[in-house]
Amino acid sequence: MFFRKSLDQKLARIHAGTATRSDFIIADAKDADMAFGVMAPGPNRAGTCPHGYDRRQGCYKTLTDYLAQIREVINQRLVDIMLLSASNLERLAIDEGVFRNSPITPAARANDTTDVWAVREGHYPKEPSRHFRTATLDHIKYGKLETNYHKPPAGADLGLYSITFTNNLDWDYTALEAFHNFRLEAERKHFRYFLEVFNPNVDPGFDPKEVGGFLNDNIIRCLAGVTRVGRPVFLKIPYNGPGPLEELVSYDSSLVVGILGGSAGTTLDAFQLIHDAQKYGAKVALFGRKINLSEHPLAFIEYLRRITDGEVDPREAVKAYHGHLQRSGISPARSLQDDLVLTDAKMSYS
């Protein structure tokens, strides 16, 4: 059976101007193994650590656990995109065919710049971001080298491409040249991408309050020379507050703007973020750690969707989520009172 993917249907309505609240796009980012290595699946709170391992330093779930979590989210069918590393995409999409009869679109991280190399004892994210690509587009689409790019992909024909502007001419020039080469290859190989643009990961030499304008200008400037065939399907950017988001969304209505989740934070941080992002014009949210590190990822996703559908407000959703945890016999990481605290100054109760 052929399933038309919910992502394609929602994007069509967004571009046609007929989208409703239910057309908000949610992605689960399970590509953390390309950043955190062994730590990607999250802490093993209940399991047994490897023999002789010092639990005080942390003990993590395994790849088997991680893949099981991903399958559960796919089977739930509430997210629109599942973002994976190329190796896990091969396991799930090519070997198991889990997306074949699913409305969820598979995607893979197409590059892994050095600012996401968040390994234990590493200091790479503190250095100016440098371009790097582990995955190849052929392997993402087919699991092997291919010459007939009109063939239906066995893996994914959608990827995330990441770039970080540092306000350093040499680093940013090199990053843009790599982005240019990627776009040309993606066009030749009929590969779609969404563009992740991070805030500077090193001191950019200006007031941090101005980062939203810096980011917006760089996004528009670097895409101004890109014609329709080479443009991203949508953007993935940090939420720098309502002003910068509204500015970017209103400047070019053809750009579909999405926000990234960032660090885990409280449950209210996550629920308020997706609420505020939608309120101020975002059409997409990509949450990784916020979902993966939650006590009950499936319930967490359910309330994200209920918020974007307008069924509950963020504070109500936190209370309902805690009720779900209690009924499921799961101990919350925080008390309800602590989980109802906003820790991100860019958001407010609205």
Sequence and secondary structure as in RCSB ss.txt:
>XXXX:A:sequence
MFFRKSLDQKLARIHAGTATRSDFIIADAKDADMAFGVMAPGPNRAGTCPHGYDRRQGCYKTLTDYLAQIREVIN
QRLVDIMLLSASNLERLAIDEGVFRNSPITPAARANDTTDVWAVREGHYPKEPSRHFRTATLDHIKYGKLETNYH
KPPAGADLGLYSITFTNNLDWDYTALEAFHNFRLEAERKHFRYFLEVFNPNVDPGFDPKEVGGFLNDNIIRCLAG
VTRVGRPVFLKIPYNGPGPLEELVSYDSSLVVGILGGSAGTTLDAFQLIHDAQKYGAKVALFGRKINLSEHPLAF
IEYLRRITDGEVDPREAVKAYHGHLQRSGISPARSLQDDLVLTDAKMSYS
>XXXX:A:secstr
     HHHHHHHHHHHT   GGG EEEEEE GGGTTGGGTT B SSS   TT  GGG  B  HHHHHHHHHHHHH
HT  SEEEE HHHHIIIIIIS TTTT SSEEEEE    GGG   TT  GGGS       S HHHHHHSS  S TT
S  SS SEEEEEEE  S HHHHHHHHHHHHHHHHHHHHTT EEEEEEE  SS  SS GGGHHHHHHHHHHHHHTT
  GGGS S EEE    HHHHHHHHHH TTS EEEE  S   HHHHHHHHHHHHHTT  EEEESHHHHTSSSHHHH
HHHHHHHHTTSS HHHHHHHHHHHHHHTT   SS HHHHT    TT    
